[in-house]
Amino acid sequence: MAGSRGVVIAALVANGAIAVLKFLGYLLTQSPSMLSETYHSISDTGNQVFLLVGIRYSGKEASRAHPFGYGKAQFFYSFLVSVLLFGIAGWESLKHGYDAILHGSHAAAGLVSFAGYQFPAWYVNVVVLVAAIGFETYAFKKAAVELRTQIREYEWSGIAEAFKKTSDVTTLTAFTEDAIALAGAAIALVGVVLTQVTGNYIYDAVSAAFIGVLLMGFAVALAWENKRLLLGESLPKDAEDRLRDVVRNHPGVVHVDNFRTVHVGPEKVLVNADISFESDLDTDDLDADITQIEEKLKAEDGRVRFVYIEPEI
């Protein structure tokens, strides 16, 4: 959880600073792609606020109404991020880019004075976007380190498998945001430079629209990944099979009748099992066996927090 919070805070600081710089660049040049990138960075900044709220809310103690805690709050707020903020920013960027393609861009070609020197206004956009790439690279690396830690811990094959199996949606969302932010800044930079080199506004306008499409596409992907956890997804089959084997191999266990797992929060899993024990076990031995099985399950996979066993003799 501490790792996720650090990733989000790093992204919040980076995106907040970048949003201000991009908006200043847009005001000076009226570049369509800079406005799209402004929407993008404002969206990302709002995203981090939502994710921090989710992290804080999920840390509340369990209650009668929520006996397994509030861990799913992170799934909910990450879903809001993907649908509301990414979707809105993507739509606005696409709409603005489309309008620029149809009616032409009004990018300023004037001069800007700074420290006694004058230079073309579009230079501001280049400097801002290069700075944005630097900031986003820092945030992206921090998120990537956290995600790779999970990949090593759970022996996943890579980022694609982690995207499908992780329950740490906060890190997943931050990682995806930062990757998109890097791509968006690079696309905007190419569009701005090509427009100035060729004198054709279409490159800047198309860049703005493409950034919108990129945002909306990843919004759908992130919403889909959050949906599986909101609906109560189990552990991946390989992880669940290992836990089932722990129960099956415990002395005195005859058969595992039912075995179910479900995520109740990021890195928090509930296990429920119906187990047939040997018929000659007395009550005290049975209680001891159940306790030992619970301890073994938690030792096998650190995500297991709650274990409920129904014994059958």
NUBALO-487913 format. One line per 2 residues: number of its first residue (from 1); their letters; for each residue x, y, z of N, C-alpha, C, CB. Coordinates in steps of 0.02 Angstrom, whole numbers. Atoms other than C-alpha are relative to their C-alpha. Glycine has a CB too. Layout:
# residues N
NUM> A> X Y Z X Y Z X Y Z X Y Z ~ ...
END
This chain:
# residues 313
1> MA> 41 -61 0 0 0 0 43 63 0 -47 0 61 ~ -44 -57 -2 143 118 41 30 13 -68 56 -11 51
3> GS> -27 -7 67 217 84 -130 -50 33 -47 21 -67 -28 ~ 52 -30 43 52 126 -216 -9 74 15 -66 -37 10
5> RG> 9 -70 -18 34 288 -119 58 42 -27 -5 8 77 ~ -58 -36 25 212 341 -165 -4 10 -76 63 -37 18
7> VV> 7 -5 72 178 305 -349 -51 55 -17 -23 -68 -30 ~ 53 -49 15 18 411 -346 23 70 17 -63 -17 40
9> IA> -23 -67 -20 98 557 -254 50 27 -51 31 -1 70 ~ -49 -21 50 243 561 -378 -36 23 -64 48 -58 -16
11> AL> 37 -18 60 120 564 -523 -41 64 10 -47 -57 -20 ~ 40 -60 -15 12 698 -438 43 63 -7 -30 -4 70
13> VA> -45 -58 3 159 818 -418 20 14 -72 63 -12 44 ~ -22 -9 69 221 788 -595 -55 27 -44 26 -66 -28
15> NG> 55 -20 44 52 805 -679 -27 70 16 -57 -50 4 ~ 23 -67 -18 2 960 -580 44 54 -30 -2 8 76
17> AI> -46 -49 28 158 1053 -633 -5 3 -76 72 -17 21 ~ 3 4 73 144 993 -812 -63 33 -27 4 -73 -23
19> AV> 63 -29 23 -39 1046 -827 5 76 -5 -57 -20 48 ~ -8 -73 1 5 1226 -783 43 22 -58 30 24 67
21> LK> -46 -18 54 150 1232 -906 -32 -9 -69 64 -43 4 ~ 32 12 64 48 1157 -1048 -53 53 -15 -32 -70 -2
23> FL> 51 -50 10 -93 1280 -1021 31 68 -18 -44 7 63 ~ -35 -62 18 30 1426 -1027 23 -3 -73 60 11 47
25> GY> -21 9 70 98 1354 -1189 -58 9 -47 31 -68 -10 ~ 60 -8 42 -78 1345 -1260 -20 73 -5 -58 -42 28
27> LL> 20 -71 1 -117 1525 -1210 45 40 -46 2 29 71 ~ -47 -38 42 39 1585 -1300 -5 -18 -74 71 -13 24
29> TQ> -4 23 70 19 1483 -1459 -67 -23 -29 48 -56 -5 ~ 65 26 23 -163 1422 -1470 6 -66 -38 -34 52 -45
31> SP> -11 65 33 -96 1252 -1523 -53 -50 21 71 -26 17 ~ 51 50 -18 -234 1119 -1532 27 -58 41 -32 -27 -63
33> SM> -28 57 -37 -121 980 -1473 21 20 70 61 -29 -38 ~ -16 -23 -68 -65 1086 -1325 -62 4 43 36 68 -2
35> LS> 62 -1 -39 -246 1109 -1274 -20 -71 19 -56 35 -40 ~ 15 70 -15 -273 921 -1288 44 -26 57 10 -44 -62
37> ET> -46 22 -53 -120 892 -1181 -16 34 66 72 15 -21 ~ 22 -33 -62 -185 1020 -1056 -57 -38 32 -21 73 -13
39> YH> 55 42 -25 -347 921 -1041 28 -64 30 -50 -16 -58 ~ -30 63 -22 -241 765 -1025 31 6 69 53 -23 -51
41> SI> -35 -7 -63 -133 830 -883 -47 20 57 55 51 -7 ~ 49 -17 -51 -280 908 -790 -37 -64 21 -51 53 -26
43> SD> 32 64 -14 -366 739 -805 44 -43 45 -15 -37 -65 ~ -45 42 -39 -213 649 -739 7 25 72 69 -3 -33
45> TG> -5 -28 -67 -199 768 -592 -62 -17 42 9 77 -3 ~ 61 20 -35 -381 738 -547 0 -75 15 -60 18 -42
47> NQ> -4 72 -11 -350 552 -567 37 -17 64 34 -34 -58 ~ -41 14 -59 -216 554 -434 -38 17 65 67 39 -2
49> VF> 40 -18 -59 -332 643 -313 -51 -55 15 -37 68 -12 ~ 48 55 -10 -465 509 -340 34 -62 28 -35 -17 -67
51> LL> -35 60 -23 -337 371 -316 22 7 73 62 -14 -44 ~ -20 -11 -70 -273 449 -154 -60 -6 47 33 69 8
53> VG> 61 7 -39 -452 461 -91 -16 -74 9 -60 37 -34 ~ 13 71 -4 -474 277 -133 47 -36 48 7 -31 -69
55> IR> -49 30 -45 -314 229 -41 -18 16 72 71 24 -16 ~ 17 -21 -68 -365 328 113 -64 -35 24 -9 76 4
57> YS> 65 30 -19 -545 261 112 8 -75 12 -53 14 -54 ~ -8 73 -6 -488 81 90 36 -19 64 37 -27 -60
59> GK> -37 14 -61 -382 96 247 -44 2 63 56 48 8 ~ 44 -1 -58 -535 113 360 -7 -69 31 -70 27 -20
61> EA> 8 64 -36 -560 -21 491 -66 -34 -21 1 11 76 ~ 61 38 15 -686 -159 457 -55 18 49 14 -76 1
63> SR> 57 -17 -42 -860 -128 525 -53 -54 -8 -29 70 -18 ~ 54 48 7 -1022 -223 548 -28 0 -71 -56 14 51
65> AH> 27 -5 67 -1084 -158 381 50 -23 -54 -20 72 -14 ~ -53 21 48 -917 -197 296 49 -45 38 36 62 -32
67> PF> -41 44 -43 -846 -348 389 68 -18 -30 -38 -63 13 ~ -65 15 31 -705 -374 263 39 64 -17 -11 -41 -63
69> GY> -36 -62 10 -650 -193 266 -26 39 -61 73 -13 -8 ~ 21 -46 54 -660 -56 133 49 -3 -58 -5 71 26
71> GK> -51 5 53 -525 -120 15 -26 11 -70 31 -66 3 ~ 27 -8 68 -642 -120 -135 -11 73 -19 -65 -38 -5
73> AQ> 6 -71 16 -649 70 -122 51 18 -55 11 44 62 ~ -50 -15 52 -490 71 -227 -24 -22 -68 66 -34 17
75> FF> 27 22 64 -577 -29 -363 -50 51 -26 -33 -70 7 ~ 51 -47 19 -721 95 -363 30 65 -25 -47 13 59
77> YS> -29 -64 20 -615 253 -370 42 -7 -63 41 29 56 ~ -38 11 62 -502 178 -504 -48 -5 -59 43 -63 6
79> FL> 50 4 53 -658 140 -604 -25 70 -19 -60 -44 22 ~ 20 -69 14 -713 321 -586 53 37 -41 -13 38 66
81> VS> -55 -31 37 -542 377 -646 -4 -19 -73 67 -22 30 ~ -1 23 69 -552 271 -802 -60 25 -40 2 -76 -2
83> VL> 60 -18 37 -731 313 -849 -11 76 -4 -61 -33 32 ~ 16 -71 -2 -756 493 -794 57 44 -25 -18 20 70
85> LF> -54 -46 17 -588 578 -803 34 -16 -66 52 0 55 ~ -30 17 64 -505 482 -942 -49 10 -57 25 -73 1
87> GI> 50 -6 53 -666 475 -1041 -14 72 -18 -63 -34 21 ~ 16 -70 12 -706 660 -1021 59 35 -35 -17 36 65
89> AG> -59 -32 30 -527 716 -1059 10 -25 -71 63 -15 42 ~ -8 27 67 -520 600 -1208 -50 29 -50 -7 -75 1
91> WE> 53 -27 43 -685 660 -1279 14 73 -18 -68 -7 33 ~ -14 -71 13 -640 844 -1259 60 9 -46 13 37 66
93> SL> -58 -5 43 -470 816 -1339 -17 -19 -72 56 -46 26 ~ 20 22 67 -545 721 -1486 -43 53 -34 -38 -66 4
95> KH> 45 -50 28 -681 852 -1510 38 62 -22 -54 20 52 ~ -39 -59 17 -557 996 -1508 44 -14 -61 42 23 60
97> GY> -42 17 56 -439 906 -1627 -40 -5 -65 36 -65 13 ~ 44 8 58 -582 863 -1746 -20 69 -27 -62 -42 18
99> DA> 19 -68 20 -637 1045 -1747 58 35 -34 -24 41 62 ~ -59 -32 31 -460 1101 -1786 14 -29 -69 62 -10 45
101> IL> -11 31 66 -448 977 -1930 -49 30 -51 -10 -77 5 ~ 51 -25 46 -611 1041 -2006 8 75 -15 -69 -12 29
103> HG> 1 -72 8 -587 1227 -1978 68 33 2 -43 31 53 ~ -68 -27 -1 -400 1247 -1966 22 20 69 4 59 -45
105> SH> -29 -19 -64 -285 1286 -1822 15 74 0 65 -41 15 ~ -15 -71 -6 -256 1460 -1757 63 11 42 -60 38 32
107> AA> -62 -4 -39 -83 1430 -1685 36 65 -14 46 -60 -15 ~ -34 -65 7 8 1593 -1653 70 -10 -27 2 36 68
109> AG> -67 4 29 168 1626 -1750 42 60 23 -3 -3 -77 ~ -34 -60 -23 223 1778 -1650 63 -15 39 -46 40 42
111> LV> -61 6 -39 373 1809 -1539 -15 7 74 52 52 -22 ~ 5 -5 -72 395 1791 -1353 65 29 27 -16 -70 33
113> SF> -60 -30 -30 514 1897 -1250 15 -32 67 -8 76 7 ~ -20 28 -65 613 1823 -1107 72 18 13 -10 -77 1
115> AG> -68 -19 -22 765 1893 -1015 35 41 -54 41 -63 16 ~ -30 -44 50 792 2021 -1153 7 -31 -69 65 21 22
117> YQ> -4 35 64 783 1892 -1293 -69 -12 -29 39 -67 7 ~ 62 17 33 648 1860 -1420 8 -64 -40 -23 58 -47
119> FP> -2 63 36 606 1692 -1494 -71 -20 -20 34 -57 43 ~ 67 20 23 460 1609 -1588 -41 -31 57 5 -51 -57
121> AW> 44 23 -55 311 1572 -1475 -4 -76 3 -70 29 -9 ~ 7 73 -1 304 1389 -1529 58 -34 35 -5 -27 -71
123> YV> -55 28 -39 473 1362 -1445 -22 -17 71 60 49 2 ~ 26 12 -67 377 1373 -1282 -30 -70 4 -53 53 20
125> NV> 31 66 0 278 1219 -1329 52 -56 -1 -46 -8 -60 ~ -53 51 3 435 1122 -1371 33 -8 68 53 19 -53
127> VV> -32 3 -66 515 1166 -1205 -46 -33 51 20 70 24 ~ 48 28 -47 357 1125 -1108 -9 -75 -10 -68 35 -7
129> LV> 11 71 14 332 958 -1195 62 -42 16 -19 -10 -74 ~ -62 36 -18 514 907 -1173 4 -6 77 63 37 -27
131> AA> 2 3 -73 498 952 -988 -52 -51 24 -15 69 30 ~ 52 48 -18 336 852 -980 24 -71 -8 -63 12 -42
133> IG> -27 68 11 422 700 -1053 48 -18 56 37 -4 -69 ~ -46 14 -56 556 717 -918 -37 -16 64 46 60 11
135> FE> 40 11 -60 429 731 -776 -36 -68 -4 -51 56 9 ~ 39 62 7 323 588 -844 45 -62 1 -41 2 -64
137> TY> -48 56 -3 476 478 -866 15 -19 72 64 17 -38 ~ -13 12 -71 514 498 -681 -59 -37 32 13 66 37
139> AF> 59 31 -30 335 455 -630 -10 -71 -28 -63 43 -13 ~ 9 65 32 327 311 -755 49 -51 29 10 5 -76
141> KK> -51 46 -28 489 234 -689 -20 -22 70 69 33 1 ~ 20 17 -68 422 241 -511 -57 -50 0 -20 64 38
143> AA> 55 47 5 261 154 -560 24 -68 -27 -56 28 -46 ~ -26 62 30 357 26 -665 37 -41 52 45 16 -59
145> VE> -36 37 -53 468 -19 -517 -48 -37 45 44 49 42 ~ 50 31 -43 316 -54 -409 -34 -59 -35 -54 52 22
147> LR> 32 54 38 234 -158 -546 47 -59 -9 -25 26 -68 ~ -49 54 9 393 -258 -578 11 -38 66 67 27 -25
149> TQ> -5 34 -65 404 -295 -391 -55 -52 7 -5 52 58 ~ 57 47 -3 232 -376 -402 10 -58 -49 -66 36 -14
151> IR> -12 52 51 281 -470 -561 49 -52 27 28 31 -65 ~ -48 48 -30 431 -547 -471 -32 -39 57 63 37 25
153> EY> 29 32 -59 332 -584 -313 -48 -56 -20 -36 51 43 ~ 51 49 19 192 -677 -403 19 -41 -61 -65 36 -13
155> EW> -27 40 55 301 -748 -542 -42 6 -64 6 -73 21 ~ 36 -11 62 201 -670 -683 50 6 -57 -44 63 4
157> SG> -45 0 57 273 -676 -858 22 70 -21 -33 -35 -59 ~ -17 -68 19 272 -488 -882 -57 48 11 21 3 -73
159> IA> 50 -52 -12 169 -329 -889 -69 -20 -25 22 65 -34 ~ 65 20 27 32 -404 -998 -37 -45 49 9 -36 -68
161> EA> 33 45 -48 -3 -542 -871 -17 38 64 46 -59 16 ~ 14 -40 -60 10 -419 -726 -63 42 -10 61 45 17
163> FK> 59 -41 15 -120 -309 -812 -64 -39 9 4 27 -72 ~ 60 42 -4 -241 -456 -814 -11 -27 70 6 -56 -49
165> KT> 6 36 -63 -205 -526 -641 8 42 63 50 -54 1 ~ -12 -39 -61 -154 -387 -522 -65 26 30 47 58 -15
167> SD> 57 -32 -34 -277 -326 -392 19 69 26 -25 -45 58 ~ -22 -67 -21 -172 -171 -356 -16 49 -57 77 0 16
169> VT> 23 -42 55 -274 -62 -473 28 70 4 -76 2 -2 ~ -28 -67 -7 -198 97 -402 66 5 -37 10 17 74
171> TL> -63 0 36 -24 53 -464 -11 -11 -75 46 -55 28 ~ 15 13 71 -97 -16 -626 -24 63 -35 -54 -56 -5
173> TA> 26 -61 30 -192 146 -658 54 52 -8 -57 27 42 ~ -54 -48 3 -42 255 -617 50 -18 -56 36 5 67
175> FT> -46 23 52 70 150 -730 -28 15 -69 14 -76 8 ~ 32 -11 65 -54 161 -874 -3 74 -16 -70 -31 -1
177> ED> 4 -72 9 -81 347 -850 67 29 -22 -22 34 65 ~ -65 -27 15 105 382 -853 24 -21 -69 51 -21 53
179> AI> -19 23 67 131 276 -1008 -37 41 -53 -16 -76 -9 ~ 39 -39 47 -10 368 -1097 24 73 -2 -75 -2 18
181> AL> -24 -69 -4 57 536 -1037 65 8 -40 12 20 73 ~ -62 -2 39 228 497 -1112 -16 -1 -75 46 -58 19
183> AG> 19 5 70 148 445 -1276 -34 64 -25 -46 -60 -11 ~ 35 -61 19 34 598 -1278 47 59 -10 -52 17 51
185> AA> -48 -55 6 177 720 -1248 43 -8 -62 45 4 63 ~ -41 13 60 280 637 -1385 -40 15 -63 24 -72 -1
187> IA> 42 -13 59 134 645 -1509 -10 75 -10 -69 -35 9 ~ 9 -73 4 102 828 -1468 63 34 -25 -21 28 68
189> LV> -64 -29 20 286 868 -1489 11 -8 -76 59 -32 39 ~ -7 12 72 290 787 -1661 -47 44 -40 -14 -75 -15
191> GV> 49 -41 35 131 878 -1712 20 73 -3 -67 -6 32 ~ -21 -71 -3 195 1049 -1656 59 13 -46 18 20 72
193> VL> -61 -10 41 364 1029 -1740 -16 -6 -74 54 -51 20 ~ 16 9 71 294 962 -1904 -41 58 -28 -39 -65 -10
195> TQ> 39 -57 23 168 1103 -1914 44 60 -13 -54 18 52 ~ -43 -57 9 304 1233 -1893 49 -10 -58 39 15 64
197> VT> -48 14 54 424 1148 -2013 -33 3 -69 32 -69 10 ~ 35 3 65 295 1120 -2151 -46 59 -13 -40 -64 -4
199> GN> 48 -54 8 182 1267 -2118 -71 -24 -9 19 42 -59 ~ 67 29 8 32 1149 -2123 -28 -16 70 3 -65 -43
201> YI> 31 7 -66 -84 1157 -1972 -25 -71 14 -57 49 7 ~ 33 64 -8 -151 982 -2003 36 -47 48 -7 -34 -68
203> YD> -38 44 -43 -11 895 -1909 -16 13 74 75 8 -12 ~ 17 -19 -68 -49 990 -1749 -71 -22 16 8 76 11
205> AV> 71 17 -11 -236 962 -1769 -9 -75 7 -43 28 -57 ~ 6 72 -2 -220 776 -1805 30 -28 65 34 -33 -61
207> SA> -30 21 -63 -105 757 -1654 -49 8 58 64 40 14 ~ 49 -12 -53 -239 833 -1543 -55 -53 -1 -32 70 -8
209> AF> 52 51 5 -371 713 -1609 26 -69 20 -28 -2 -72 ~ -28 66 -15 -256 563 -1594 10 -9 75 67 -10 -37
211> IG> -7 2 -73 -219 605 -1412 -67 -17 32 27 67 28 ~ 67 15 -26 -407 603 -1381 -18 -73 -9 -51 43 -33
213> VL> 14 71 13 -425 431 -1463 40 -44 48 17 -17 -74 ~ -43 38 -45 -279 367 -1359 -29 -2 70 71 30 2
215> LM> 29 -5 -68 -358 427 -1197 -64 -42 5 -14 72 17 ~ 64 36 -3 -529 355 -1237 11 -75 -5 -46 24 -56
217> GF> -14 72 6 -456 187 -1289 24 -30 65 51 -12 -53 ~ -25 26 -63 -361 165 -1128 -52 7 56 64 36 20
219> AV> 54 -6 -49 -512 226 -1030 -42 -64 -1 -45 61 -15 ~ 40 62 6 -609 76 -1096 39 -59 29 -18 -13 -74
221> AL> -41 57 -25 -464 -44 -1058 3 0 76 70 4 -30 ~ -5 -3 -73 -445 18 -879 -68 -15 33 25 69 21
223> AW> 67 14 -27 -633 14 -849 -13 -75 0 -55 37 -40 ~ 10 73 6 -636 -167 -908 39 -37 54 21 -24 -69
225> EN> -40 34 -51 -495 -217 -790 -28 12 70 73 25 -4 ~ 29 -13 -66 -579 -133 -642 -66 -37 9 -12 76 9
227> KR> 65 35 -4 -746 -215 -684 8 -70 29 -32 -4 -70 ~ -9 69 -23 -677 -390 -653 8 -3 76 61 -31 -34
229> LL> -10 -1 -72 -627 -342 -475 -62 24 37 61 43 18 ~ 62 -23 -31 -785 -246 -436 -52 -55 3 -28 60 -38
231> LG> 48 55 2 -885 -400 -485 20 -59 45 -8 -24 -71 ~ -21 52 -47 -785 -509 -364 40 -55 -33 -60 -29 33
233> ES> -41 50 34 -647 -597 -461 38 -43 50 48 34 -48 ~ -40 45 -41 -558 -748 -388 74 10 -15 -21 -74 -12
235> LP> -71 2 16 -371 -775 -381 10 -34 -67 40 -36 55 ~ -15 37 61 -290 -833 -544 2 -75 15 67 23 -30
237> KD> 6 72 -9 -309 -1021 -570 63 -31 29 -17 -33 -66 ~ -61 30 -25 -126 -1061 -540 11 14 74 60 25 -39
239> AE> -7 -17 -71 -124 -968 -373 -52 -38 41 -8 76 10 ~ 53 36 -36 -290 -1047 -322 17 -75 6 -67 9 -34
241> DR> -19 71 -2 -225 -1221 -367 53 -14 53 25 -23 -68 ~ -52 9 -52 -73 -1197 -255 -31 0 70 53 55 -5
243> LR> 34 -2 -65 -186 -1151 -109 -41 -63 11 -44 63 5 ~ 39 62 -5 -299 -1299 -144 46 -59 18 -38 -13 -66
245> DV> -48 54 -14 -146 -1414 -141 23 3 73 60 5 -47 ~ -19 -7 -71 -97 -1343 30 -52 -35 44 7 75 19
247> VR> 54 31 -39 -266 -1398 97 -1 -76 -11 -69 31 -18 ~ 5 71 17 -268 -1565 6 57 -41 32 2 -8 -77
249> NH> -58 37 -26 -94 -1613 70 5 3 76 62 28 -29 ~ -2 -3 -73 -133 -1574 252 -21 -68 29 -46 58 27
251> PG> 18 65 -31 -135 -1732 362 -72 1 27 49 -17 56 ~ 68 7 -25 -311 -1791 399 -53 23 -49 -7 39 62
253> VV> 48 -23 50 -391 -1711 246 -12 -57 -50 26 64 -37 ~ 18 53 47 -485 -1838 140 -15 29 -69 -61 -39 26
255> HV> 20 -28 64 -557 -1724 6 -18 74 9 -60 -38 -29 ~ 20 -71 1 -578 -1539 -37 -64 4 -42 57 47 -29
257> DN> 65 2 35 -763 -1528 -80 -12 63 -42 -56 -9 50 ~ 8 -64 35 -772 -1343 -126 57 46 22 -69 32 15
259> FR> -54 -47 -16 -637 -1211 -136 -11 64 -41 71 -32 -15 ~ 16 -63 33 -673 -1029 -175 44 56 27 -74 18 7
261> TV> -37 -60 -20 -572 -867 -171 -32 61 -32 75 -6 -20 ~ 26 -62 29 -621 -687 -200 41 59 28 -77 10 15
263> HV> -36 -60 -21 -530 -520 -195 -49 46 38 30 38 -61 ~ 41 -47 -38 -600 -407 -58 35 68 6 -15 -29 71
265> GP> -38 -61 0 -471 -271 -87 66 -12 -36 12 27 72 ~ -65 10 31 -301 -240 -166 45 -44 44 34 68 -12
267> EK> -44 47 -36 -189 -386 -114 -34 -29 62 65 36 21 ~ 38 29 -55 -327 -447 2 -50 -51 -27 -37 55 41
269> VL> 40 54 28 -410 -615 -31 -35 -38 56 43 -48 -41 ~ 38 43 -45 -546 -714 58 -2 -70 -29 -73 28 11
271> VN> 1 70 21 -537 -904 51 -55 -36 39 69 -35 12 ~ 53 40 -31 -687 -1016 84 5 -71 -26 -72 30 -14
273> AD> -9 70 21 -672 -1206 83 -45 -47 40 73 -21 8 ~ 35 56 -32 -780 -1358 120 47 -60 -5 -70 -15 -34
275> IS> -51 52 -2 -663 -1497 176 -25 -62 36 64 26 33 ~ 16 64 -33 -693 -1681 215 62 -25 37 -25 -53 -52
277> FE> -54 26 -41 -585 -1742 359 -11 -74 16 6 41 66 ~ 7 69 -22 -551 -1918 422 -52 -5 55 68 -28 24
279> SD> 58 6 -45 -699 -1981 522 20 -12 73 -43 -56 -23 ~ -19 15 -69 -598 -2029 677 30 60 36 50 -58 1
281> LD> -26 -59 -34 -542 -1850 716 -50 24 53 14 57 -51 ~ 45 -29 -50 -610 -1780 879 -2 76 -9 23 -19 72
283> TD> 12 -72 10 -667 -1600 898 63 41 11 -54 24 48 ~ -61 -39 -15 -505 -1536 976 50 -6 -58 32 -24 65
285> DL> -46 11 56 -400 -1614 837 -24 38 -62 8 -75 -16 ~ 28 -34 59 -517 -1542 706 12 75 4 -75 -15 -5
287> DA> -12 -71 -9 -503 -1367 778 73 17 -13 -20 23 71 ~ -71 -12 10 -314 -1381 780 18 -4 -74 42 -50 40
289> DI> -14 8 71 -312 -1442 599 -23 61 -40 -32 -63 -26 ~ 26 -59 36 -420 -1298 541 45 61 10 -72 16 24
291> TQ> -46 -56 -14 -307 -1173 627 65 -6 -39 15 4 76 ~ -62 11 37 -153 -1252 548 -10 12 -75 24 -72 11
293> IE> 13 -11 71 -232 -1249 376 -4 75 -15 -66 -35 -22 ~ 4 -72 9 -274 -1065 395 69 32 -1 -43 32 56
295> EK> -68 -28 -3 -94 -1026 443 40 -19 -62 36 -25 63 ~ -37 22 59 -26 -1128 298 -22 40 -63 -12 -76 -12
297> LK> 25 -37 58 -138 -1039 172 28 71 0 -77 2 1 ~ -26 -69 -5 -83 -867 234 75 1 -13 -16 30 68
299> AE> -72 3 13 99 -921 229 15 -13 -74 32 -55 43 ~ -10 16 71 81 -989 51 -10 61 -44 -48 -55 -21
301> DG> 15 -59 40 8 -827 -17 -18 58 45 -58 -14 -51 ~ 10 -56 -45 23 -662 73 -62 40 -12 58 45 -5
303> RV> 62 -36 13 -135 -598 -8 -59 -29 39 -16 -3 -75 ~ 55 32 -38 -242 -719 94 -6 33 68 12 -77 7
305> RF> 12 -35 -63 -316 -619 238 -56 -31 41 -16 74 -13 ~ 57 29 -35 -478 -709 280 -9 -72 -24 -66 42 -13
307> VY> 9 71 18 -505 -898 286 -59 -27 39 65 -42 16 ~ 58 32 -31 -670 -987 320 -4 -72 -24 -66 39 -16
309> IE> 1 72 16 -670 -1177 327 -60 -34 30 64 -34 25 ~ 59 40 -22 -825 -1286 337 21 -73 0 -63 12 -47
311> PE> -23 69 -3 -772 -1459 401 -56 -51 -11 33 -14 67 ~ 46 56 10 -857 -1619 345 35 -64 24 -22 -6 -76
313> I> -30 63 -25 -826 -1786 434 -43 -59 -21 9 2 78
END
